[in-house]
């Protein structure tokens, strides 16, 4: 197994930032994980001593019952209209279903996303342009923040892909509904649970550890380096992960190889009502890139996705682990 390269980006919080983070008003206690690779924050009343267990399930998922139907044409007759309505102002270049047996990850179809300068998502209560962001991103149905949820997707970068450092580019994320709120970079923020970022030459798993007041939330970014971006250009890579709220555990696989297993609550100290999987291309704080590079426009990014599933076990979503899963078309 390849050695996991782990690095942490720790936002510099003052001591006051942690005050009152725990339910009883006390500060969380920081310690080092058992394997010495990441920080652990615990409240006195929290019990995070759960251990991971292997899951064995009967193979009744070969019929793709766990395909995310909102974004899979073969399982939703109205997929075109639903996808187009997911983001107000979506342009024709933003998304296409491509059919190419040689280029798809499996089967014959895959999804193409293209984000150009000025492609801002507008929703009922949110406007990317007004909040220094832009995106083309689709959303699956919400999942309750309880039990165990596993997600898998295949991703490939176009050969023309360029990073937008220092403006983060998210290629996949878990957001939350009914959770804590706060501010980031001077803008209103509804922080997520985790994000997959393309930055600094790597594709990273970014766990957003949330703490502090529920209405003025603070986040601590714990980043796990997954793949060099150069290895993702013109080549498919398979990502799968599980969030287990019952056992306070997170685990992730890359191309069928388990990369880490963290025995911590996926949403930190605050539990949301539900969690939501999103994928596509999402750029935040785009003014940072323009200022640092003296540019008036953001570069165009093109990314491909395929084989997107969710279920309650890794065997239900990852075809590297369960080869009996049918291709999604």
C-alpha positions as CSV (number, residue, x, y, z in Angstrom):
1,X,0.0,0.0,0.0
2,X,1.3,3.4,-0.9
3,X,2.3,5.6,1.9
4,X,-0.4,8.2,2.6
5,X,1.0,11.7,2.3
6,X,-1.0,13.8,4.8
7,X,-0.7,17.5,5.4
8,X,-2.8,19.8,7.5
9,X,-3.7,23.4,6.8
10,X,-4.7,24.8,10.1
11,X,-6.4,28.2,10.1
12,X,-5.0,30.4,12.8
13,X,-7.7,30.7,15.3
14,X,-7.3,32.8,18.5
15,X,-7.9,31.1,21.8
16,X,-11.4,32.8,21.8
17,X,-12.4,30.9,18.7
18,X,-12.5,27.7,20.6
19,X,-14.3,29.1,23.7
20,X,-17.7,27.6,24.3
21,X,-17.3,25.0,21.5
22,X,-18.6,22.1,23.6
23,X,-22.2,21.6,24.8
24,X,-21.2,22.3,28.4
25,X,-19.4,25.6,27.4
26,X,-15.9,24.2,27.8
27,X,-13.2,24.1,25.2
28,X,-12.5,20.9,23.1
29,X,-9.2,19.2,24.0
30,X,-6.8,18.7,21.1
31,X,-4.8,15.5,20.9
32,X,-3.0,13.4,18.3
33,X,-4.6,10.5,16.6
34,X,-3.4,7.0,17.5
35,X,-1.4,6.8,14.2
36,X,0.0,10.3,14.7
37,X,-1.3,11.6,11.4
38,X,-4.0,14.1,12.3
39,X,-5.4,16.1,15.2
40,X,-8.4,15.0,17.3
41,X,-10.7,17.4,19.1
42,X,-12.9,16.0,21.9
43,X,-15.4,17.3,24.4
44,X,-15.6,15.8,27.8
45,X,-18.9,14.3,27.1
46,X,-18.0,13.0,23.6
47,X,-17.1,9.4,23.1
48,X,-15.2,8.8,19.9
49,X,-13.7,5.5,20.7
50,X,-15.6,3.5,18.1
51,X,-13.5,1.1,16.1
52,X,-14.0,0.3,12.4
53,X,-15.5,-3.0,11.5
54,X,-15.6,-4.8,8.1
55,X,-19.0,-4.8,6.5
56,X,-20.2,-7.9,4.6
57,X,-23.3,-7.5,2.5
58,X,-25.1,-9.9,0.1
59,X,-24.7,-8.8,-3.5
60,X,-28.1,-7.6,-4.4
61,X,-26.8,-4.3,-5.8
62,X,-25.9,-5.4,-9.3
63,X,-29.2,-3.9,-10.5
64,X,-27.8,-0.4,-9.7
65,X,-30.6,0.3,-7.1
66,X,-28.2,2.8,-5.5
67,X,-27.5,4.9,-8.5
68,X,-28.3,8.6,-7.7
69,X,-31.4,8.8,-9.9
70,X,-31.5,12.6,-9.9
71,X,-28.4,12.7,-12.1
72,X,-28.6,9.4,-14.1
73,X,-30.6,9.5,-17.3
74,X,-31.3,5.8,-17.5
75,X,-33.1,5.9,-14.2
76,X,-35.0,9.2,-14.5
77,X,-37.1,9.9,-17.6
78,X,-37.1,13.6,-16.9
79,X,-33.4,14.0,-16.3
80,X,-32.8,16.7,-18.9
81,X,-35.3,19.2,-17.5
82,X,-34.3,18.3,-13.9
83,X,-30.6,18.9,-14.6
84,X,-31.3,22.2,-16.4
85,X,-33.4,23.4,-13.5
86,X,-30.9,22.6,-10.8
87,X,-29.0,25.8,-11.4
88,X,-30.8,29.0,-12.7
89,X,-29.0,30.5,-15.6
90,X,-27.2,27.3,-16.6
91,X,-25.6,27.7,-20.1
92,X,-25.4,25.1,-22.9
93,X,-21.6,24.7,-22.6
94,X,-21.8,24.0,-18.8
95,X,-22.9,20.3,-19.1
96,X,-23.3,17.5,-21.6
97,X,-23.8,13.8,-21.5
98,X,-21.1,12.3,-23.8
99,X,-21.4,8.9,-25.4
100,X,-18.0,7.3,-26.2
101,X,-17.2,3.7,-25.3
102,X,-13.4,4.4,-25.5
103,X,-13.4,7.5,-23.3
104,X,-16.0,6.6,-20.7
105,X,-14.9,5.0,-17.4
106,X,-17.4,2.1,-17.8
107,X,-20.3,1.6,-20.2
108,X,-20.8,4.1,-23.0
109,X,-21.8,7.4,-21.3
110,X,-20.1,9.9,-19.1
111,X,-20.7,13.5,-18.0
112,X,-18.8,16.6,-19.1
113,X,-18.7,19.8,-17.0
114,X,-17.2,23.1,-18.3
115,X,-16.9,26.2,-16.2
116,X,-16.0,29.5,-17.8
117,X,-15.5,33.0,-16.4
118,X,-18.8,34.4,-15.2
119,X,-20.7,31.1,-14.9
120,X,-22.3,31.9,-11.6
121,X,-24.9,29.6,-9.9
122,X,-28.1,31.3,-8.8
123,X,-30.5,29.6,-6.4
124,X,-33.6,30.6,-4.5
125,X,-31.6,32.1,-1.6
126,X,-28.0,32.3,-3.0
127,X,-26.1,34.1,-5.8
128,X,-22.6,32.9,-6.5
129,X,-21.7,36.2,-8.3
130,X,-22.6,38.3,-5.3
131,X,-20.5,36.0,-3.0
132,X,-17.2,35.9,-5.0
133,X,-17.9,32.4,-6.4
134,X,-18.8,30.6,-9.6
135,X,-19.8,27.0,-10.4
136,X,-21.6,24.4,-12.4
137,X,-22.6,21.8,-9.9
138,X,-25.4,19.2,-9.5
139,X,-27.0,18.1,-6.3
140,X,-28.3,14.7,-5.2
141,X,-31.2,14.2,-2.9
142,X,-30.5,14.9,0.8
143,X,-29.5,12.1,3.1
144,X,-30.3,12.2,6.9
145,X,-27.3,12.8,9.1
146,X,-27.6,9.4,10.7
147,X,-26.7,5.9,9.8
148,X,-24.0,5.1,7.2
149,X,-23.7,6.7,3.7
150,X,-21.3,5.7,1.0
151,X,-20.6,7.6,-2.2
152,X,-18.5,6.7,-5.2
153,X,-17.6,8.5,-8.4
154,X,-15.0,8.4,-11.2
155,X,-13.3,11.6,-12.2
156,X,-11.0,12.7,-15.0
157,X,-9.5,16.1,-15.7
158,X,-9.3,17.5,-19.2
159,X,-5.7,17.8,-20.5
160,X,-6.2,21.6,-20.6
161,X,-7.1,21.7,-16.8
162,X,-5.3,24.5,-14.9
163,X,-5.5,25.2,-11.2
164,X,-6.9,28.5,-9.9
165,X,-4.7,28.9,-6.8
166,X,-5.1,30.7,-4.5
167,X,-8.8,30.4,-5.3
168,X,-9.9,26.9,-4.3
169,X,-11.6,24.7,-6.9
170,X,-13.9,22.0,-5.5
171,X,-14.5,18.9,-7.5
172,X,-17.0,17.1,-5.3
173,X,-18.3,17.9,-1.8
174,X,-20.7,17.0,1.0
175,X,-22.7,20.0,2.1
176,X,-25.2,20.2,4.9
177,X,-28.7,21.5,5.5
178,X,-30.0,22.7,8.9
179,X,-26.5,22.9,10.2
180,X,-24.3,25.6,11.7
181,X,-23.7,28.9,9.8
182,X,-21.0,31.6,9.9
183,X,-18.8,33.8,7.7
184,X,-15.8,33.1,5.5
185,X,-13.7,35.8,3.8
186,X,-16.2,38.4,4.8
187,X,-19.1,36.6,3.1
188,X,-22.0,34.6,4.6
189,X,-21.1,30.9,4.7
190,X,-22.9,27.6,5.2
191,X,-19.9,25.4,5.7
192,X,-19.8,21.9,4.4
193,X,-18.7,18.6,5.8
194,X,-16.0,17.7,3.4
195,X,-14.7,18.9,0.0
196,X,-12.4,17.5,-2.7
197,X,-10.1,20.3,-3.8
198,X,-7.8,20.7,-6.8
199,X,-5.1,23.0,-5.5
200,X,-1.3,23.2,-5.1
201,X,-0.9,20.6,-7.7
202,X,-2.9,17.9,-5.9
203,X,-6.4,16.5,-5.5
204,X,-7.1,16.6,-1.8
205,X,-9.7,15.3,0.6
206,X,-10.6,18.3,2.8
207,X,-12.4,17.5,6.1
208,X,-14.0,20.6,7.5
209,X,-13.9,20.2,11.3
210,X,-16.5,22.6,12.6
211,X,-16.4,24.0,16.1
212,X,-17.5,27.1,18.0
213,X,-20.9,28.8,18.2
214,X,-23.6,27.2,15.9
215,X,-24.4,30.6,14.5
216,X,-20.8,31.8,14.2
217,X,-19.1,28.5,13.3
218,X,-15.4,28.2,12.9
219,X,-13.7,25.5,10.7
220,X,-10.4,23.7,10.8
221,X,-9.3,22.3,7.5
222,X,-7.7,18.9,7.7
223,X,-6.4,18.0,4.2
224,X,-5.4,14.5,3.0
225,X,-3.4,14.4,-0.2
226,X,-4.9,11.9,-2.7
227,X,-3.5,12.3,-6.2
228,X,-1.2,14.6,-8.2
229,X,-3.4,16.5,-10.6
230,X,-1.1,15.6,-13.5
231,X,-2.1,12.0,-13.0
232,X,-5.7,12.9,-13.4
233,X,-5.4,14.6,-16.8
234,X,-6.8,12.3,-19.5
235,X,-7.0,9.4,-17.0
236,X,-9.9,8.1,-14.9
237,X,-9.5,7.7,-11.1
238,X,-12.1,6.2,-8.8
239,X,-13.0,7.8,-5.5
240,X,-15.2,6.3,-2.9
241,X,-15.9,7.2,0.8
242,X,-18.2,6.3,3.6
243,X,-19.5,8.6,6.4
244,X,-20.8,6.5,9.4
245,X,-22.7,8.7,11.8
246,X,-23.6,5.7,14.0
247,X,-20.0,4.7,14.6
248,X,-18.4,8.2,14.2
249,X,-16.2,7.1,11.4
250,X,-15.0,8.3,8.0
251,X,-13.1,6.1,5.4
252,X,-12.0,6.7,1.8
253,X,-10.7,4.6,-1.1
254,X,-8.8,5.6,-4.2
255,X,-9.0,3.2,-7.2
256,X,-10.1,0.5,-4.8
257,X,-7.3,1.0,-2.3
258,X,-8.2,2.1,1.2
259,X,-6.4,5.4,2.0
260,X,-7.5,6.2,5.5
261,X,-9.9,5.3,8.3
262,X,-10.8,8.1,10.8
263,X,-12.7,7.4,14.0
264,X,-14.2,10.8,14.4
265,X,-17.7,12.3,13.9
266,X,-18.0,13.4,10.2
267,X,-19.5,16.8,11.1
268,X,-17.4,17.6,14.1
269,X,-19.2,19.0,17.1
270,X,-22.4,20.1,15.3
271,X,-24.9,17.7,13.7
272,X,-26.9,19.1,10.7
273,X,-30.4,17.9,9.7
274,X,-29.2,16.3,6.5
275,X,-26.1,16.0,4.3
276,X,-26.1,16.6,0.5
277,X,-23.6,15.3,-2.1
278,X,-22.7,17.7,-4.9
279,X,-20.3,17.3,-7.8
280,X,-19.1,19.4,-10.8
281,X,-16.8,22.4,-10.7
282,X,-17.1,25.0,-7.9
283,X,-14.6,27.9,-7.6
284,X,-14.7,30.1,-4.4
285,X,-13.1,33.5,-3.7
286,X,-12.3,34.0,-7.3
287,X,-11.1,37.6,-6.7
288,X,-8.0,36.1,-5.0
289,X,-6.9,34.4,-8.3
290,X,-7.5,37.6,-10.3
291,X,-5.7,39.8,-7.9
292,X,-2.6,37.5,-7.5
293,X,-2.3,36.7,-11.2
294,X,-3.3,40.2,-12.3
295,X,-6.1,38.7,-14.5
296,X,-9.6,40.0,-15.3
297,X,-11.0,36.5,-16.0
298,X,-10.8,33.1,-14.5
299,X,-9.4,30.3,-16.7
300,X,-11.8,27.7,-18.2
301,X,-11.9,24.3,-16.5
302,X,-13.3,21.1,-18.0
303,X,-13.8,18.0,-15.8
304,X,-15.5,14.6,-16.5
305,X,-17.5,12.4,-14.2
306,X,-18.8,8.8,-14.4
307,X,-20.0,5.9,-12.3
308,X,-21.7,7.9,-9.6
309,X,-23.4,5.9,-6.9
310,X,-24.5,6.0,-3.3
311,X,-25.5,3.3,-0.8
312,X,-25.1,2.1,2.7
313,X,-21.9,0.1,2.3
314,X,-18.7,0.3,0.2
315,X,-19.7,-2.9,-1.6
316,X,-22.9,-1.2,-2.9
317,X,-21.0,1.7,-4.6
318,X,-17.4,0.8,-5.5
319,X,-17.0,-1.5,-8.5
320,X,-13.3,-2.0,-7.7
321,X,-14.4,-3.8,-4.5
322,X,-17.6,-5.3,-6.0
323,X,-17.0,-6.1,-9.7
324,X,-20.6,-7.3,-10.1
325,X,-21.9,-3.7,-10.1
326,X,-23.2,-2.9,-13.5
327,X,-21.9,0.1,-15.5
328,X,-24.1,3.2,-15.3
329,X,-25.5,4.5,-18.6
